[in-house]
Amino acid sequence: MAVIHRMQKKFLTNLGLILFLNLLVKPFWILQIDRSVQNVVGSGEYGFYFTVLNLSFIFNIILDFGITNYNQRSIAQNHHLLNKYLSSILVLKFLFSAAYLLITFSMALILGYNGSQLSLLGWLALNQIMVSYILYLRSNITGLLMFKTDSILSITDRLLMIIFCSVLLWGGLFKGAFRIEWFVYAQTAAYTITAFIATIIVVQKAKFRKLNWNLAFLITIIKQSLPYALLVLLMTFYNRIDSIALQRILPEAKGNTEVGIYAMAYRLLDAFNMIAFLFSFILLPIFSRMLRNKEPIEDMVKLSFTLLITLSATIAISCSSYSYELMSMLYEEHTEASAQVFQYLIFGFIAISSSYVFGTLLTANGSLKPLNIIAASSMIINLSLNIILVPHLYALGSAFASLSAQFASVITQIIITTYIFKFRINWGFILRVAAFIGGVWGFSVFTKTFPYEWYYSFGILLLAALIWSAVLGLLSIQGFAKILKEGK
């Protein structure tokens, strides 16, 4: 029991730190900087950028090939492998970067991208290379369970982007209107500085001396990481295909506008996903270590899922109820259309958050085959529904397609996880979660009748959800205090 509490304490304390730091920086980046850029350049121009951005995402698995997840799991279980893996994997990263550029630009030419699109794609592709490199370096840091260091690195790039973009947007240093290219250049500079800092940290920890070209070892790493690569590729497709489908299915002008509307709705979902993703980044090395040591895993799964389902359900229901107010506060155009899309799209946060627990556990266990089958099926669902719904419902059709794929994915993950780990079905816990969701839904309807400004009603709704979760015993301060005390 002491071992279980020690791991739960490590999870809670480091989760608290990384959430605190990210809540200080990333919401401001998305809700102030990124939003301001779209308002300045317009939905059409931002939609053009967002489409090219998602194309750069589609093939970024080639940059990583599943190595980040594989490496994080391996280093968490065997710290002494850091130097051996680092010297060889860096060679692979250089080779993968060249392959990524070749394939991405080939696809862009096939899709008929023109000069301005190709120019923007070049910078965005460079940014993807930098992001992949940073994430790989961070996988070594979290694999060593250096969560405090990783927490600081997780916000460094966004903090630098906020500084650079603030100067560009409001500093008055440049003549003329703000250009979307400036936004991309600021990201490049921030990623470069962050990568440099992360490199110094990892090289010192690994006592790195030189690159190691060992073909047999490189082939072994590729073979072992291949299932991870396929998983990330399939998940990227069904998570990022929406905007590309919108832009290609609809006429160009209409497509860019609808992508811009979808991006307006997606922005808040993306902000919340950034926070939920931090759970998986901490859970993967913890799950991997616990499984290797044959420690009971059920309590950790229940703890992390309880935190995420409470958070995600509260946010999804609250934001859906006040979708028009939120979009009107954030944007200057297409607020009604984006509010309608956001009203449904935000419920995907519940599915995505749950997947960060069950999908991460299956990854830590090496259960890649079922995960790949799930991801492939979700991709087919998403793409098929986009083709059917987009010509009639436009951006709203993409929202429905995304929701369907996300929930189909996570429900299957839960079923498979329960079967593999032989988890007991806790009907009491399930009923409490259902009561919580129903209660928050009721509170949302009730607060809409309040004669106050909407943000007061919104705040009351969030407070009521917090109290209701404590009443049901889902969030227990006493329970968390016990874990922190006994986990010493």
C-alpha positions as CSV (number, residue, x, y, z in Angstrom):
1,M,0.0,0.0,0.0
2,A,2.9,2.4,0.8
3,V,4.3,1.8,-2.7
4,I,0.9,2.6,-4.3
5,H,0.6,5.8,-2.2
6,R,4.2,6.8,-3.1
7,M,3.4,6.6,-6.8
8,Q,0.1,8.4,-6.3
9,K,1.9,11.2,-4.4
10,K,4.5,11.5,-7.1
11,F,1.6,11.8,-9.7
12,L,-0.4,14.3,-7.7
13,T,2.5,16.6,-6.7
14,N,4.1,16.8,-10.1
15,L,0.7,17.0,-11.8
16,G,-0.1,20.0,-9.5
17,L,3.2,21.7,-10.5
18,I,2.9,21.2,-14.2
19,L,-0.8,22.2,-14.2
20,F,0.0,25.4,-12.3
21,L,2.8,26.4,-14.7
22,N,0.8,25.6,-17.8
23,L,-2.3,27.4,-16.5
24,L,-0.2,30.5,-16.1
25,V,1.0,30.5,-19.6
26,K,-0.9,28.4,-22.2
27,P,-4.4,29.8,-21.8
28,F,-3.0,33.3,-22.3
29,W,-1.3,32.1,-25.5
30,I,-4.4,30.5,-27.0
31,L,-7.1,32.9,-25.7
32,Q,-5.1,36.2,-26.1
33,I,-2.3,35.8,-28.6
34,D,-3.6,33.1,-31.0
35,R,-7.1,34.6,-30.9
36,S,-5.8,38.1,-31.5
37,V,-3.9,37.0,-34.5
38,Q,-7.1,35.5,-36.1
39,N,-9.0,38.7,-35.3
40,V,-6.3,40.8,-36.9
41,V,-5.8,38.8,-40.1
42,G,-9.4,37.6,-40.5
43,S,-11.0,34.2,-40.6
44,G,-10.2,33.6,-44.3
45,E,-6.4,34.3,-43.9
46,Y,-6.3,32.4,-40.6
47,G,-8.2,29.5,-42.2
48,F,-5.5,29.4,-45.0
49,Y,-2.8,29.2,-42.2
50,F,-4.8,26.6,-40.2
51,T,-5.1,24.3,-43.3
52,V,-1.4,24.4,-44.1
53,L,-0.6,23.9,-40.4
54,N,-2.7,20.7,-40.3
55,L,-1.0,19.4,-43.4
56,S,2.3,19.9,-41.7
57,F,0.9,17.9,-38.7
58,I,-0.4,14.9,-40.8
59,F,3.1,13.5,-41.6
60,N,4.9,14.6,-38.5
61,I,4.9,11.0,-37.4
62,I,7.8,10.5,-39.8
63,L,9.8,12.9,-37.6
64,D,9.2,10.7,-34.6
65,F,8.3,7.3,-35.9
66,G,6.9,6.4,-32.4
67,I,10.4,6.8,-30.9
68,T,9.3,9.4,-28.3
69,N,6.7,7.1,-26.7
70,Y,9.0,4.1,-27.0
71,N,11.9,6.0,-25.6
72,Q,10.0,7.4,-22.7
73,R,8.7,4.0,-21.7
74,S,12.2,2.4,-22.0
75,I,14.1,5.1,-20.1
76,A,11.4,5.0,-17.3
77,Q,12.1,1.3,-16.9
78,N,15.9,1.4,-17.5
79,H,17.6,4.7,-16.7
80,H,21.0,3.4,-17.6
81,L,20.0,3.2,-21.3
82,L,19.9,7.0,-21.7
83,N,23.4,7.5,-23.2
84,K,23.2,4.5,-25.5
85,Y,19.8,5.5,-26.9
86,L,20.5,9.3,-27.2
87,S,23.7,8.8,-29.3
88,S,21.9,6.6,-31.8
89,I,18.4,8.2,-31.8
90,L,19.7,11.6,-32.7
91,V,21.1,10.2,-35.9
92,L,17.7,8.8,-36.7
93,K,16.0,12.2,-36.0
94,F,18.2,13.8,-38.7
95,L,17.3,11.1,-41.2
96,F,13.6,11.3,-40.3
97,S,13.6,15.1,-40.7
98,A,14.8,14.8,-44.3
99,A,12.2,12.1,-45.1
100,Y,9.5,14.2,-43.5
101,L,10.3,17.3,-45.6
102,L,10.3,15.2,-48.8
103,I,7.0,13.5,-48.2
104,T,5.2,16.6,-46.9
105,F,6.2,18.7,-49.8
106,S,5.3,15.9,-52.3
107,M,1.8,15.7,-50.8
108,A,1.5,19.5,-51.0
109,L,2.3,19.4,-54.7
110,I,-0.1,16.6,-55.3
111,L,-2.8,18.7,-53.5
112,G,-2.0,21.6,-55.8
113,Y,-0.5,24.0,-53.3
114,N,0.8,27.3,-54.8
115,G,3.8,29.4,-54.0
116,S,2.5,31.2,-50.9
117,Q,1.2,28.0,-49.5
118,L,4.5,26.2,-50.1
119,S,6.5,29.1,-48.6
120,L,4.3,29.0,-45.4
121,L,4.5,25.2,-45.3
122,G,8.3,25.4,-45.3
123,W,8.4,27.4,-42.1
124,L,5.6,25.3,-40.5
125,A,7.5,22.1,-41.4
126,L,10.6,23.5,-39.8
127,N,8.5,24.2,-36.7
128,Q,7.3,20.6,-36.7
129,I,10.9,19.3,-36.8
130,M,11.8,21.5,-33.8
131,V,8.7,20.4,-31.8
132,S,9.4,16.8,-32.5
133,Y,13.0,17.2,-31.3
134,I,11.9,19.0,-28.1
135,L,9.4,16.3,-27.3
136,Y,12.0,13.6,-27.8
137,L,14.4,15.4,-25.4
138,R,11.5,15.9,-22.9
139,S,10.8,12.1,-23.1
140,N,14.3,11.5,-21.7
141,I,13.7,14.0,-18.9
142,T,10.3,12.5,-17.9
143,G,11.7,9.0,-18.4
144,L,14.2,9.9,-15.6
145,L,11.1,11.1,-13.6
146,M,12.5,14.7,-13.6
147,F,9.0,16.1,-13.7
148,K,9.9,19.5,-12.2
149,T,12.5,20.2,-15.0
150,D,10.0,19.0,-17.6
151,S,7.3,21.3,-16.1
152,I,9.4,24.3,-16.8
153,L,10.4,23.1,-20.3
154,S,6.7,22.5,-21.1
155,I,6.0,26.2,-20.9
156,T,9.2,27.7,-22.2
157,D,8.3,27.8,-25.9
158,R,4.9,29.3,-25.2
159,L,6.3,31.9,-22.9
160,L,8.8,33.0,-25.5
161,M,6.1,33.1,-28.2
162,I,3.9,35.3,-26.0
163,I,6.8,37.8,-25.6
164,F,7.7,37.7,-29.3
165,C,4.1,38.0,-30.6
166,S,3.1,40.7,-28.1
167,V,5.9,42.8,-29.5
168,L,4.8,42.1,-33.1
169,L,1.1,42.7,-32.4
170,W,1.2,45.7,-30.0
171,G,4.8,46.9,-30.0
172,G,4.4,49.3,-32.9
173,L,7.9,48.4,-34.2
174,F,6.8,47.6,-37.7
175,K,4.8,49.5,-40.3
176,G,1.8,48.0,-42.0
177,A,-0.7,45.4,-41.0
178,F,0.2,42.3,-39.0
179,R,1.0,39.3,-41.3
180,I,0.3,35.7,-40.6
181,E,3.9,34.9,-41.6
182,W,5.2,36.9,-38.6
183,F,3.2,34.6,-36.3
184,V,5.0,31.6,-37.8
185,Y,8.4,33.2,-37.5
186,A,7.9,34.0,-33.8
187,Q,7.1,30.3,-33.2
188,T,10.3,29.3,-35.0
189,A,12.4,31.5,-32.8
190,A,10.7,30.2,-29.6
191,Y,11.1,26.6,-30.6
192,T,14.8,27.1,-31.5
193,I,15.6,28.6,-28.1
194,T,13.7,25.9,-26.2
195,A,15.4,23.1,-28.1
196,F,18.8,24.6,-27.3
197,I,18.0,24.6,-23.5
198,A,16.6,21.1,-23.6
199,T,19.6,19.8,-25.4
200,I,22.0,21.1,-22.8
201,I,20.0,19.4,-20.0
202,V,19.8,16.0,-21.7
203,V,23.4,16.0,-22.9
204,Q,24.6,16.7,-19.4
205,K,22.4,13.9,-17.8
206,A,23.5,11.4,-20.5
207,K,27.2,12.3,-20.3
208,F,26.8,12.4,-24.1
209,R,30.1,12.6,-26.1
210,K,29.4,11.7,-29.8
211,L,26.8,10.4,-32.2
212,N,26.8,6.7,-32.8
213,W,26.1,5.2,-36.2
214,N,25.2,1.6,-35.5
215,L,23.0,0.3,-38.3
216,A,22.0,-2.9,-36.6
217,F,21.0,-1.0,-33.4
218,L,19.1,1.7,-35.4
219,I,17.1,-1.0,-37.3
220,T,16.3,-2.6,-33.9
221,I,15.0,0.7,-32.6
222,I,12.9,1.3,-35.7
223,K,11.4,-2.2,-35.5
224,Q,10.5,-1.8,-31.9
225,S,9.1,1.7,-32.3
226,L,7.1,0.9,-35.5
227,P,3.8,0.0,-33.7
228,Y,4.1,3.3,-31.8
229,A,4.7,5.1,-35.1
230,L,1.6,3.6,-36.7
231,L,-0.5,4.5,-33.7
232,V,0.6,8.2,-33.7
233,L,0.1,8.4,-37.5
234,L,-3.5,7.0,-37.3
235,M,-4.4,9.2,-34.3
236,T,-3.0,12.3,-36.1
237,F,-5.1,11.5,-39.2
238,Y,-8.4,11.2,-37.3
239,N,-7.6,14.3,-35.1
240,R,-6.4,16.6,-37.9
241,I,-8.3,15.5,-41.0
242,D,-11.3,17.7,-40.3
243,S,-9.9,21.1,-41.5
244,I,-8.3,19.5,-44.6
245,A,-11.5,17.8,-45.5
246,L,-13.4,21.1,-45.1
247,Q,-11.0,22.9,-47.3
248,R,-10.9,20.3,-50.0
249,I,-14.5,19.3,-50.1
250,L,-15.9,22.8,-50.3
251,P,-15.1,25.5,-52.9
252,E,-11.8,27.3,-52.0
253,A,-13.3,30.6,-50.6
254,K,-16.1,28.9,-48.7
255,G,-13.6,26.2,-47.6
256,N,-11.2,28.7,-46.1
257,T,-14.0,30.5,-44.3
258,E,-15.4,27.3,-42.8
259,V,-12.0,26.2,-41.7
260,G,-11.6,29.6,-40.0
261,I,-14.9,29.1,-38.2
262,Y,-13.9,25.5,-37.2
263,A,-10.6,26.9,-35.9
264,M,-12.5,29.4,-33.8
265,A,-14.4,26.7,-32.2
266,Y,-11.4,24.3,-32.0
267,R,-9.2,26.9,-30.2
268,L,-10.8,26.5,-26.8
269,L,-10.9,22.7,-27.1
270,D,-7.2,22.8,-28.0
271,A,-6.5,24.9,-25.0
272,F,-8.2,22.4,-22.7
273,N,-6.6,19.5,-24.4
274,M,-3.1,21.0,-23.7
275,I,-3.9,20.7,-20.0
276,A,-5.4,17.2,-20.2
277,F,-2.4,16.0,-22.3
278,L,-0.1,16.8,-19.4
279,F,-1.8,13.9,-17.5
280,S,-0.6,11.4,-20.2
281,F,2.9,12.8,-20.2
282,I,3.2,12.1,-16.4
283,L,1.1,8.9,-16.5
284,L,3.1,7.1,-19.2
285,P,6.4,6.8,-17.2
286,I,4.5,6.1,-14.0
287,F,2.4,3.4,-15.5
288,S,5.4,1.9,-17.3
289,R,7.4,1.8,-14.0
290,M,4.5,0.3,-12.0
291,L,3.9,-2.4,-14.6
292,R,7.5,-3.3,-14.8
293,N,7.6,-3.7,-11.0
294,K,4.3,-5.6,-11.0
295,E,2.7,-3.1,-8.8
296,P,-1.2,-2.9,-8.6
297,I,-2.3,-0.4,-11.2
298,E,-6.1,-0.1,-10.6
299,D,-6.0,2.6,-7.9
300,M,-3.8,4.9,-10.0
301,V,-6.1,4.4,-13.0
302,K,-9.1,5.3,-10.9
303,L,-7.4,8.4,-9.4
304,S,-6.3,9.8,-12.7
305,F,-9.6,9.0,-14.5
306,T,-11.6,10.6,-11.6
307,L,-9.7,13.8,-11.9
308,L,-10.0,13.9,-15.7
309,I,-13.7,12.9,-16.0
310,T,-14.6,15.5,-13.4
311,L,-12.6,18.2,-15.1
312,S,-13.7,17.4,-18.6
313,A,-17.4,16.9,-18.0
314,T,-17.5,20.2,-16.0
315,I,-15.8,22.1,-18.8
316,A,-17.7,20.4,-21.7
317,I,-21.1,21.0,-20.2
318,S,-20.4,24.5,-18.9
319,C,-18.8,25.7,-22.2
320,S,-21.5,24.1,-24.3
321,S,-24.2,25.9,-22.3
322,Y,-22.5,29.3,-22.7
323,S,-21.0,28.7,-26.2
324,Y,-22.5,31.9,-27.8
325,E,-21.3,34.1,-24.9
326,L,-17.8,32.6,-25.1
327,M,-17.5,33.0,-28.8
328,S,-18.8,36.5,-28.7
329,M,-16.3,37.4,-26.1
330,L,-13.4,36.0,-28.1
331,Y,-14.1,36.9,-31.7
332,E,-15.4,39.7,-33.8
333,E,-16.9,37.8,-36.7
334,H,-18.8,34.5,-37.4
335,T,-19.6,34.3,-33.7
336,E,-23.0,32.6,-34.2
337,A,-21.6,30.0,-36.6
338,S,-18.6,29.2,-34.4
339,A,-20.8,29.0,-31.3
340,Q,-23.0,26.4,-32.9
341,V,-19.9,24.3,-33.9
342,F,-18.3,24.8,-30.4
343,Q,-21.5,23.8,-28.7
344,Y,-21.0,20.2,-29.9
345,L,-17.3,20.0,-30.6
346,I,-16.4,20.7,-26.9
347,F,-17.9,17.4,-25.8
348,G,-15.0,15.7,-27.6
349,F,-12.9,16.9,-24.6
350,I,-14.6,14.2,-22.4
351,A,-13.5,11.5,-24.8
352,I,-10.0,12.8,-25.4
353,S,-9.4,13.2,-21.7
354,S,-10.5,9.7,-20.9
355,S,-8.3,8.4,-23.7
356,Y,-5.3,10.1,-21.9
357,V,-5.8,7.5,-19.1
358,F,-6.9,4.3,-20.8
359,G,-4.9,4.8,-24.1
360,T,-1.8,5.7,-22.1
361,L,-2.2,2.6,-19.9
362,L,-2.4,0.4,-23.0
363,T,0.6,2.1,-24.4
364,A,2.6,1.6,-21.2
365,N,1.6,-2.1,-21.3
366,G,2.8,-2.4,-24.9
367,S,-0.7,-3.3,-26.2
368,L,-0.2,-1.5,-29.5
369,K,-2.1,-3.8,-31.8
370,P,-5.6,-3.1,-30.3
371,L,-4.7,0.6,-30.1
372,N,-3.8,0.7,-33.8
373,I,-7.0,-1.1,-34.8
374,I,-9.0,1.4,-32.7
375,A,-7.2,4.3,-34.3
376,A,-7.6,3.0,-37.8
377,S,-11.3,2.5,-37.3
378,S,-11.7,6.0,-35.8
379,M,-9.9,7.5,-38.8
380,I,-12.3,5.7,-41.2
381,I,-15.3,6.9,-39.1
382,N,-14.1,10.5,-39.1
383,L,-13.2,10.6,-42.8
384,S,-16.4,8.9,-43.9
385,L,-18.6,11.2,-41.8
386,N,-16.8,14.3,-43.1
387,I,-17.4,13.3,-46.7
388,I,-21.1,12.7,-45.9
389,L,-21.8,15.7,-43.6
390,V,-19.5,18.5,-44.7
391,P,-21.3,19.3,-48.1
392,H,-24.6,19.8,-46.1
393,L,-23.5,21.0,-42.6
394,Y,-20.1,22.6,-43.4
395,A,-18.0,23.1,-40.2
396,L,-20.8,21.6,-38.0
397,G,-20.5,18.4,-40.0
398,S,-16.8,18.1,-39.2
399,A,-17.6,18.6,-35.5
400,F,-20.1,15.7,-35.6
401,A,-17.6,13.6,-37.4
402,S,-14.9,14.4,-34.8
403,L,-17.2,13.6,-31.9
404,S,-18.2,10.3,-33.3
405,A,-14.6,9.2,-33.9
406,Q,-13.4,10.3,-30.5
407,F,-16.2,8.5,-28.5
408,A,-16.0,5.3,-30.6
409,S,-12.2,5.3,-29.8
410,V,-12.3,5.8,-26.0
411,I,-15.3,3.5,-25.4
412,T,-13.4,0.7,-27.1
413,Q,-10.2,1.5,-25.2
414,I,-12.1,1.3,-21.9
415,I,-13.6,-2.1,-22.8
416,I,-10.2,-3.5,-23.9
417,T,-8.4,-2.1,-20.8
418,T,-11.0,-3.7,-18.5
419,Y,-10.5,-7.0,-20.2
420,I,-6.7,-7.0,-20.3
421,F,-6.2,-5.9,-16.7
422,K,-9.3,-7.7,-15.4
423,F,-10.5,-4.6,-13.6
424,R,-13.6,-5.0,-11.5
425,I,-16.6,-3.1,-12.7
426,N,-17.3,-0.6,-9.9
427,W,-21.0,0.1,-10.4
428,G,-21.1,2.5,-7.4
429,F,-18.3,4.6,-9.0
430,I,-20.1,4.5,-12.4
431,L,-23.3,5.7,-10.8
432,R,-21.5,8.5,-9.0
433,V,-20.0,9.7,-12.3
434,A,-23.4,9.5,-14.0
435,A,-24.9,11.5,-11.1
436,F,-22.2,14.0,-11.3
437,I,-22.7,14.6,-15.1
438,G,-26.5,14.7,-14.7
439,G,-26.1,17.2,-11.8
440,V,-23.8,19.5,-13.7
441,W,-26.2,19.4,-16.7
442,G,-29.0,20.4,-14.4
443,F,-26.9,23.2,-12.8
444,S,-26.2,24.5,-16.3
445,V,-29.9,24.8,-17.2
446,F,-30.6,26.4,-13.9
447,T,-27.9,29.1,-14.0
448,K,-29.0,30.2,-17.5
449,T,-32.1,31.5,-15.8
450,F,-30.2,33.8,-13.4
451,P,-30.7,37.6,-13.9
452,Y,-26.9,38.3,-13.8
453,E,-24.2,38.9,-16.4
454,W,-23.4,35.6,-18.0
455,Y,-19.9,35.3,-16.6
456,Y,-21.3,35.4,-13.0
457,S,-23.7,32.6,-13.9
458,F,-20.8,30.7,-15.5
459,G,-18.7,31.1,-12.4
460,I,-21.6,29.9,-10.2
461,L,-21.9,26.9,-12.4
462,L,-18.3,26.0,-12.1
463,L,-18.4,26.4,-8.3
464,A,-21.6,24.2,-8.1
465,A,-19.9,21.5,-10.1
466,L,-16.9,21.6,-7.7
467,I,-19.1,21.3,-4.6
468,W,-21.2,18.6,-6.3
469,S,-18.1,16.5,-7.0
470,A,-17.0,16.8,-3.4
471,V,-20.5,15.8,-2.2
472,L,-20.4,12.7,-4.4
473,G,-16.9,11.8,-3.1
474,L,-15.3,12.1,-6.6
475,L,-12.9,14.8,-5.5
476,S,-11.9,14.4,-1.9
477,I,-9.4,16.8,-0.3
478,Q,-9.1,14.4,2.7
479,G,-8.3,11.6,0.3
480,F,-5.6,13.6,-1.5
481,A,-4.1,14.7,1.8
482,K,-3.9,11.1,2.9
483,I,-2.1,10.1,-0.2
484,L,0.4,12.9,0.1
485,K,1.0,12.0,3.8
486,E,1.3,8.3,3.4
487,G,3.3,8.6,0.2
488,K,6.4,10.0,1.8
